[in-house]
């Protein structure tokens, strides 16, 4: 059986980190991405201790050039892309929606929605050409319909993924 090549956005914390550890334990080749180099290096070291081939690529999912480069580097490193897990997300600026500005909402939306769409665009570019692949888009439980008026922009920007 061929070892899976897995790309994880938002891999440095929470669900993304747990996903990277789980794939490493299964022996996958991993490319993990996020915005912080030091945390990326620490995660790669931990994944390698589990026996996985792993690399960190710094990437900001709000920027299409970064996403394109991330996907292309994954293919350059391992020859293909079998699985993409898009976990990059942000809760944005804490506080009620009524206190948010267009700028704070845009920053949250650009990460949670645009970042996921850009990731899928470039992951699909490779997967369609190679004839296979799986994409998993992950949202937190805050992605469900708004339960309280005091919640911030996270529910509004992630509900569409659920």
C-alpha positions as a Python dict, from the first residue, in 0.01 Angstrom:
ca = {
    (1, 'X'): (0, 0, 0),
    (2, 'X'): (125, 350, -86),
    (3, 'X'): (190, 595, 195),
    (4, 'X'): (-60, 883, 187),
    (5, 'X'): (62, 1238, 128),
    (6, 'X'): (-136, 1471, 353),
    (7, 'X'): (-147, 1851, 361),
    (8, 'X'): (-294, 2021, 668),
    (9, 'X'): (-368, 2394, 685),
    (10, 'X'): (-394, 2547, 1030),
    (11, 'X'): (-189, 2258, 1164),
    (12, 'X'): (-18, 2435, 1453),
    (13, 'X'): (-303, 2429, 1705),
    (14, 'X'): (-617, 2251, 1814),
    (15, 'X'): (-793, 2034, 1555),
    (16, 'X'): (-518, 2079, 1295),
    (17, 'X'): (-245, 1972, 1535),
    (18, 'X'): (-443, 1669, 1652),
    (19, 'X'): (-506, 1574, 1289),
    (20, 'X'): (-134, 1596, 1208),
    (21, 'X'): (-47, 1374, 1505),
    (22, 'X'): (-311, 1118, 1405),
    (23, 'X'): (-187, 1100, 1045),
    (24, 'X'): (174, 1073, 1167),
    (25, 'X'): (81, 775, 1381),
    (26, 'X'): (-61, 614, 1065),
    (27, 'X'): (268, 670, 883),
    (28, 'X'): (157, 942, 640),
    (29, 'X'): (393, 1185, 468),
    (30, 'X'): (289, 1525, 600),
    (31, 'X'): (311, 1888, 505),
    (32, 'X'): (183, 2104, 788),
    (33, 'X'): (122, 2473, 750),
    (34, 'X'): (50, 2776, 959),
    (35, 'X'): (174, 3127, 1024),
    (36, 'X'): (436, 3074, 1298),
    (37, 'X'): (777, 2932, 1205),
    (38, 'X'): (887, 2835, 1556),
    (39, 'X'): (569, 2641, 1632),
    (40, 'X'): (590, 2480, 1287),
    (41, 'X'): (943, 2357, 1354),
    (42, 'X'): (835, 2217, 1692),
    (43, 'X'): (542, 2031, 1539),
    (44, 'X'): (759, 1883, 1262),
    (45, 'X'): (1007, 1758, 1524),
    (46, 'X'): (723, 1593, 1715),
    (47, 'X'): (584, 1433, 1398),
    (48, 'X'): (926, 1302, 1301),
    (49, 'X'): (966, 1146, 1647),
    (50, 'X'): (653, 948, 1563),
    (51, 'X'): (830, 822, 1250),
    (52, 'X'): (653, 1042, 994),
    (53, 'X'): (820, 1224, 707),
    (54, 'X'): (707, 1579, 775),
    (55, 'X'): (778, 1933, 658),
    (56, 'X'): (649, 2273, 766),
    (57, 'X'): (559, 2535, 508),
    (58, 'X'): (470, 2882, 634),
    (59, 'X'): (149, 2992, 468),
    (60, 'X'): (-127, 3248, 512),
    (61, 'X'): (-449, 3102, 368),
    (62, 'X'): (-590, 3451, 303),
    (63, 'X'): (-325, 3503, 33),
    (64, 'X'): (-369, 3305, -286),
    (65, 'X'): (2, 3312, -377),
    (66, 'X'): (83, 3151, -40),
    (67, 'X'): (-178, 2879, -90),
    (68, 'X'): (-61, 2806, -446),
    (69, 'X'): (298, 2783, -322),
    (70, 'X'): (200, 2559, -30),
    (71, 'X'): (25, 2308, -256),
    (72, 'X'): (304, 2319, -515),
    (73, 'X'): (569, 2263, -245),
    (74, 'X'): (374, 1963, -117),
    (75, 'X'): (380, 1807, -463),
    (76, 'X'): (749, 1899, -510),
    (77, 'X'): (836, 1728, -180),
    (78, 'X'): (629, 1410, -212),
    (79, 'X'): (523, 1384, -578),
    (80, 'X'): (147, 1408, -524),
    (81, 'X'): (-131, 1517, -288),
    (82, 'X'): (-367, 1248, -161),
    (83, 'X'): (-545, 1417, 129),
    (84, 'X'): (-594, 1781, 224),
    (85, 'X'): (-736, 1876, 562),
    (86, 'X'): (-828, 2244, 583),
    (87, 'X'): (-845, 2345, 948),
    (88, 'X'): (-713, 2702, 928),
    (89, 'X'): (-955, 2934, 1101),
    (90, 'X'): (-989, 3214, 1348),
    (91, 'X'): (-1250, 3330, 1594),
    (92, 'X'): (-1164, 3687, 1502),
    (93, 'X'): (-1189, 3978, 1739),
    (94, 'X'): (-1371, 3869, 2056),
    (95, 'X'): (-1691, 4052, 2136),
    (96, 'X'): (-2050, 4085, 2025),
    (97, 'X'): (-2130, 4113, 1656),
    (98, 'X'): (-2282, 4454, 1730),
    (99, 'X'): (-1935, 4579, 1828),
    (100, 'X'): (-1750, 4446, 1523),
    (101, 'X'): (-1626, 4664, 1239),
    (102, 'X'): (-1624, 4582, 871),
    (103, 'X'): (-1246, 4535, 901),
    (104, 'X'): (-1262, 4286, 1190),
    (105, 'X'): (-1532, 4088, 1017),
    (106, 'X'): (-1341, 4091, 687),
    (107, 'X'): (-1029, 3952, 855),
    (108, 'X'): (-1229, 3665, 1006),
    (109, 'X'): (-1421, 3599, 684),
    (110, 'X'): (-1103, 3604, 475),
    (111, 'X'): (-944, 3333, 690),
    (112, 'X'): (-1247, 3114, 753),
    (113, 'X'): (-1422, 3135, 416),
    (114, 'X'): (-1188, 3274, 152),
    (115, 'X'): (-894, 3074, 294),
    (116, 'X'): (-1090, 2751, 269),
    (117, 'X'): (-1203, 2828, -86),
    (118, 'X'): (-851, 2920, -200),
    (119, 'X'): (-716, 2603, -39),
    (120, 'X'): (-972, 2388, -218),
    (121, 'X'): (-906, 2565, -550),
    (122, 'X'): (-538, 2476, -547),
    (123, 'X'): (-578, 2133, -387),
    (124, 'X'): (-833, 2042, -655),
    (125, 'X'): (-600, 2171, -927),
    (126, 'X'): (-360, 1890, -831),
    (127, 'X'): (-613, 1623, -737),
    (128, 'X'): (-817, 1653, -1057),
    (129, 'X'): (-499, 1632, -1268),
    (130, 'X'): (-376, 1323, -1083),
    (131, 'X'): (-720, 1159, -1087),
    (132, 'X'): (-768, 1114, -712),
    (133, 'X'): (-766, 1284, -375),
    (134, 'X'): (-979, 1373, -75),
    (135, 'X'): (-1044, 1710, 86),
    (136, 'X'): (-1179, 1754, 438),
    (137, 'X'): (-1286, 2102, 550),
    (138, 'X'): (-1306, 2137, 927),
    (139, 'X'): (-1498, 2390, 1132),
    (140, 'X'): (-1535, 2414, 1508),
    (141, 'X'): (-1867, 2366, 1685),
    (142, 'X'): (-1908, 2743, 1672),
    (143, 'X'): (-1984, 2687, 1304),
    (144, 'X'): (-2340, 2597, 1397),
    (145, 'X'): (-2620, 2854, 1392),
    (146, 'X'): (-2570, 3143, 1634),
    (147, 'X'): (-2690, 3055, 1980),
    (148, 'X'): (-2626, 3384, 2158),
    (149, 'X'): (-2611, 3744, 2049),
    (150, 'X'): (-2282, 3789, 2237),
    (151, 'X'): (-2090, 3554, 2008),
    (152, 'X'): (-1849, 3717, 1771),
    (153, 'X'): (-1804, 3676, 1396),
    (154, 'X'): (-1687, 3314, 1411),
    (155, 'X'): (-2033, 3155, 1373),
    (156, 'X'): (-2125, 3378, 1083),
    (157, 'X'): (-1805, 3296, 896),
    (158, 'X'): (-1796, 2920, 953),
    (159, 'X'): (-2159, 2808, 947),
    (160, 'X'): (-2145, 2746, 571),
    (161, 'X'): (-1879, 2474, 623),
    (162, 'X'): (-2094, 2258, 849),
}
